[in-house]
Amino acid sequence: MTEWPKGVAKPAIRALHAAGYTEIKQLEKIDLSTLAHLHGMGPKALAAIEEALKESREPGE
């Protein structure tokens, strides 16, 4: 099972999987407002995903 960032609860993970997303890198080009409409996706999960994506884009890491 793929690791999701801390703060992404099981209902949000199930929603992501149901939508076909199995890895955080798949979300790099997805608008967060699209994810917000998934049943089970809450503000805490969205914030954790946004932060993880921001960290993955930072140079030098």
C-alpha positions in Angstrom: 0.0 0.0 0.0 1.3 3.5 -0.9 2.1 5.9 1.8 0.0 9.0 2.0 1.0 12.1 4.0 0.2 12.2 7.7 -3.1 13.9 8.1 -4.8 12.0 5.2 -7.4 9.9 7.0 -8.7 6.5 5.8 -11.9 8.0 4.4 -9.9 10.4 2.3 -7.5 7.6 1.2 -10.5 5.4 0.2 -11.9 8.4 -1.8 -8.6 8.8 -3.6 -8.3 5.2 -4.4 -11.9 5.1 -5.7 -11.1 8.0 -8.0 -8.0 6.1 -9.3 -5.3 7.9 -7.4 -2.9 5.5 -5.7 0.2 7.7 -5.3 0.8 11.2 -4.2 2.7 12.0 -7.3 -0.4 11.5 -9.4 -1.9 14.5 -7.7 0.8 16.9 -8.9 -1.3 18.2 -11.8 -4.7 17.8 -10.2 -6.5 20.9 -8.9 -7.2 20.6 -5.2 -10.8 21.8 -5.8 -11.3 18.6 -7.8 -10.2 16.6 -4.8 -12.4 18.6 -2.5 -15.4 17.2 -4.2 -14.5 13.6 -3.5 -16.7 12.0 -0.8 -14.5 11.5 2.3 -12.0 14.3 1.5 -11.9 16.8 4.2 -10.0 20.1 4.8 -7.3 18.4 6.9 -6.6 15.8 4.2 -6.5 18.5 1.5 -4.1 20.6 3.6 -1.8 17.6 4.1 -1.8 16.8 0.4 -1.1 20.4 -0.5 1.8 20.6 1.9 3.3 17.3 0.7 3.0 18.4 -2.9 4.7 21.7 -2.1 7.5 19.9 -0.3 8.0 17.6 -3.3 8.4 20.6 -5.6 11.1 22.3 -3.5 14.6 22.2 -5.1 17.4 20.6 -3.3 15.6 17.8 -1.6 
